Amino acid sequence: MLLIRGTFKVSGGARPDGDTLPFIPDDVAEWKLVPGCRRILPAADGRAPVRLEAVDALETHYGTGEQERHQPLKFAHRAADELLTWLGFTHVQRHDDETVTTVPEQVPGYVLTRGTDVHGRCVALVGRRVPPAYSGYWIDVDEKRLQKTANPHLVASGLAYPTFYTGLPGFLRDALAAAAQAARAATTPEKRGLWADDVTLTGAKITGMSSLTAYNGAVILPKLFRRLKDYLELKPADPSLTCFPAFLAGAADTYRIPQRPKPITGLQHIVEISDGHTVRMTHHAEEIVFEEK
């Protein structure tokens, strides 16, 4: 992975969540070294969003304008605050619009990246303080190096779901999967984090948008939330999920699961609907490996 040294600075109107935050390289020109389907276009101060590799926290803000929605904020905010605290921010104040102010205003750190996503965000492992090598160089990332980043910390804390793509080496996926399984099997709700309330596999009853967004709403895999939110907005007066499988087929997510040797297209193959309103997935998040786009 490509190592870039710099600072995390989340003030100035930034809206960091549990898996995305701004980063400014010490040498802004190093953004040009990051490969991917979309170029990184930094702001005037050099900052650009970094999306944590293999981590998906509950959404604090998804969508735009009047259609912006969030998942239950109890765990969404816990994940975001845990990420900032782990990086070295000693005080985080969150405002109603999800912007934050922090003390200190910025902290040193680094990213280890394979490239960008379709939104032009740098997808990376996120490290704190002094990096393990020189900035601007490609280095091998083993499990020991992985464990020094925030990504496995959030998964092991039970505050985020693992979400894998094919480009991440299998042995790193295995390490993150083991962390998720350990959190899910923890004996106390505090150690289990969101797994204590997760209903992705047991089933979430959806009677409207509030079923997904209320404080005590359904805690589900964020990718499933995003698909449900977009689906419900197509017909807000009718929350029936009868047509949701067809919607998932149209979204055409491509992925692999252990039982099937070939890629599968459409989440409808691993999502079940019952009574017209209850939705559940048939596989844990760590069993699904999405194809890179």
C-alpha positions in Angstrom: 0.0 0.0 0.0 1.0 3.6 -0.6 2.0 5.4 2.6 1.2 9.1 2.9 2.2 11.1 6.0 0.2 14.1 7.1 -2.4 15.4 9.6 -6.0 14.7 10.3 -7.9 18.0 10.6 -11.7 17.8 11.1 -12.7 21.3 12.1 -13.7 24.0 9.6 -17.1 22.6 8.7 -16.0 19.0 8.3 -18.6 16.2 9.1 -16.5 13.2 10.1 -18.3 9.9 10.9 -17.1 6.5 12.0 -15.5 5.6 8.6 -14.7 8.9 6.8 -12.7 11.9 7.8 -10.4 14.6 6.2 -6.7 14.2 5.8 -4.0 16.7 4.6 -0.7 15.2 3.4 2.5 17.0 4.5 3.2 17.1 0.7 -0.1 17.7 -1.0 1.4 16.6 -4.3 1.4 13.0 -3.0 -2.3 12.9 -3.6 -1.4 12.5 -7.2 0.4 9.2 -6.4 -2.9 7.5 -5.3 -4.2 5.3 -8.1 -7.9 4.6 -8.7 -10.8 5.1 -11.0 -11.3 8.8 -9.8 -8.6 11.4 -9.1 -8.5 12.9 -5.6 -9.4 16.6 -5.8 -8.2 18.2 -2.6 -9.6 21.5 -1.1 -7.6 24.6 -1.1 -5.8 23.6 2.1 -4.9 20.2 0.7 -7.5 18.2 2.6 -9.5 15.4 1.0 -11.7 12.7 2.5 -10.3 9.4 3.5 -12.7 6.4 3.6 -11.5 3.7 6.0 -10.7 0.4 4.2 -13.0 -2.5 5.1 -15.0 -0.5 7.7 -18.6 0.6 7.5 -20.0 2.5 10.5 -23.6 3.5 11.0 -24.4 6.6 8.9 -24.6 10.0 10.5 -25.6 11.6 7.3 -26.5 9.9 4.0 -28.1 11.7 1.1 -28.3 15.4 0.3 -30.5 18.3 1.3 -34.0 17.4 2.5 -33.3 13.7 1.7 -30.4 13.4 4.1 -30.9 10.6 6.6 -29.0 8.9 9.4 -29.1 5.6 11.2 -29.6 5.3 15.0 -27.2 7.9 16.3 -26.3 6.1 19.5 -23.8 3.9 17.7 -23.2 6.2 14.7 -21.8 8.9 17.1 -20.0 6.4 19.2 -18.1 5.1 16.2 -17.2 8.6 15.0 -16.1 9.7 18.5 -14.0 6.6 19.0 -12.2 7.1 15.7 -11.3 10.7 16.6 -10.3 9.8 20.1 -8.1 6.9 18.9 -6.3 9.3 16.5 -5.5 11.7 19.4 -8.2 14.3 19.6 -8.8 14.9 23.3 -12.1 16.8 23.0 -14.8 16.4 20.4 -17.8 18.7 20.2 -20.5 17.6 17.8 -23.0 20.2 16.5 -26.6 19.7 15.3 -25.5 19.7 11.6 -23.0 16.9 12.3 -20.0 19.3 12.0 -17.4 19.0 14.8 -14.9 21.1 16.6 -11.9 19.4 18.2 -9.0 19.9 20.6 -6.4 19.9 19.3 -7.5 21.2 15.9 -5.3 18.6 14.1 -3.2 15.6 14.9 -0.4 13.9 13.0 -0.9 10.5 11.3 -0.7 8.6 8.1 -2.8 6.6 5.6 -2.0 3.3 3.8 -4.0 3.2 0.6 -4.6 1.0 -2.4 -6.4 3.7 -4.3 -9.7 5.7 -4.6 -13.3 4.7 -4.7 -15.9 5.8 -7.3 -16.5 9.0 -5.3 -12.9 10.1 -5.5 -12.2 9.4 -1.8 -8.9 7.9 -0.7 -9.7 4.4 0.7 -7.1 3.6 3.4 -5.9 2.1 6.6 -5.6 5.0 9.0 -2.7 5.3 11.4 -1.7 7.7 14.1 1.4 9.6 15.0 4.7 8.5 13.3 4.3 6.3 10.2 6.3 3.1 9.8 8.1 4.2 6.6 8.9 7.2 4.4 6.0 9.0 2.9 5.3 8.5 -0.8 6.6 4.9 -0.8 4.7 1.6 -1.4 5.2 -0.8 1.5 4.0 -4.3 2.4 1.2 -4.4 4.9 1.0 -7.5 7.1 -1.3 -8.3 10.0 1.0 -6.7 12.5 1.0 -3.5 10.6 -2.8 -3.7 10.1 -3.3 -4.0 13.9 -1.6 -0.6 14.4 -4.3 1.2 12.5 -7.8 2.4 13.5 -9.6 0.0 11.1 -9.4 -3.2 13.2 -9.8 -1.2 16.4 -13.3 0.0 15.3 -14.3 -3.5 14.2 -12.9 -5.1 17.4 -14.7 -2.5 19.5 -18.0 -3.6 17.9 -18.7 -0.1 16.6 -18.5 -0.8 12.9 -19.2 -3.6 10.5 -16.5 -5.2 8.3 -17.2 -4.5 4.6 -14.8 -6.1 2.2 -13.9 -5.6 -1.4 -11.9 -8.0 -3.6 -8.8 -5.8 -3.8 -8.0 -6.2 -0.1 -5.7 -9.3 0.5 -7.5 -12.3 1.9 -5.3 -12.6 5.0 -6.2 -9.0 6.0 -9.9 -9.7 5.5 -9.5 -12.8 7.7 -8.0 -10.7 10.5 -10.8 -8.2 10.4 -13.4 -10.9 10.1 -12.0 -12.5 13.3 -12.2 -9.2 15.1 -15.9 -8.8 14.1 -16.7 -12.3 15.2 -15.0 -11.8 18.5 -17.0 -8.6 19.1 -20.2 -10.3 18.2 -19.5 -13.1 20.6 -18.5 -10.8 23.5 -20.3 -11.5 26.8 -21.3 -7.9 27.8 -23.3 -5.4 25.7 -20.6 -2.8 26.2 -18.0 -5.0 24.5 -20.4 -6.1 21.8 -21.2 -2.5 20.8 -23.7 -2.4 18.0 -23.9 -6.2 17.8 -26.0 -6.1 21.0 -28.8 -4.4 18.9 -28.0 -5.6 15.4 -30.9 -7.1 13.5 -29.4 -7.5 10.1 -29.8 -11.3 10.2 -32.7 -11.6 12.7 -34.9 -9.2 10.8 -35.9 -5.5 10.9 -39.5 -4.5 10.6 -39.8 -1.5 8.3 -43.0 0.5 8.5 -41.5 3.8 7.2 -38.3 5.9 7.2 -38.4 6.3 11.0 -37.9 2.6 11.3 -34.4 3.2 10.1 -33.6 6.6 11.5 -35.2 6.9 15.0 -32.9 6.7 18.0 -34.2 3.2 18.7 -34.6 2.3 15.0 -33.2 -0.8 13.3 -29.4 -1.3 13.6 -28.5 -2.9 10.3 -25.6 -3.2 7.9 -25.1 0.3 6.5 -25.1 -0.9 2.9 -28.6 -2.4 3.5 -29.7 0.8 5.2 -28.6 2.8 2.1 -30.5 0.6 -0.2 -33.6 0.7 2.0 -33.5 4.5 2.3 -33.2 5.0 -1.4 -36.0 2.5 -2.0 -38.4 4.1 0.5 -37.9 7.5 -1.0 -39.3 6.3 -4.3 -42.7 5.7 -2.7 -42.8 7.4 0.7 -46.6 6.8 1.1 -46.2 3.0 0.8 -43.5 1.4 3.0 -44.2 -2.1 1.7 -41.0 -4.0 0.8 -42.7 -6.2 -1.7 -40.8 -4.6 -4.6 -37.5 -4.2 -2.7 -35.9 -7.4 -4.2 -36.5 -5.9 -7.7 -34.9 -2.6 -6.5 -31.9 -4.5 -5.3 -31.6 -6.3 -8.6 -31.5 -2.9 -10.3 -28.8 -1.7 -8.0 -26.7 -4.6 -9.3 -24.2 -4.9 -6.4 -21.7 -7.6 -7.4 -20.1 -9.8 -4.7 -18.9 -13.2 -3.7 -20.0 -15.5 -0.8 -18.2 -18.7 0.4 -20.9 -21.0 -0.9 -20.8 -19.7 -4.4 -17.6 -19.9 -6.5 -18.7 -17.3 -9.1 -19.7 -13.6 -8.5 -23.3 -12.9 -7.8 -25.1 -9.7 -9.0 -27.9 -8.2 -6.8 -28.3 -8.3 -3.1 -31.8 -9.8 -3.6 -30.0 -13.2 -3.6 -29.0 -12.8 0.1 -31.9 -10.7 1.4 -35.2 -12.1 2.5 -38.6 -10.3 2.8 -41.4 -11.6 5.0 -44.9 -10.3 5.7 -44.2 -7.4 3.3 -42.3 -5.4 5.9 -39.6 -7.4 7.5 -36.2 -7.6 5.9 -33.2 -9.7 6.8 -29.9 -10.7 5.2 -28.8 -14.3 5.1 -25.1 -13.8 5.6 -22.9 -12.0 8.0 -21.1 -8.9 6.7 -17.7 -10.6 6.8 -18.9 -13.4 4.5 -19.6 -11.0 1.7 -16.8 -9.7 -0.5 -17.9 -7.0 -3.0 -16.3 -6.6 -6.4 -14.3 -3.4 -6.9 -16.0 -0.8 -9.2 
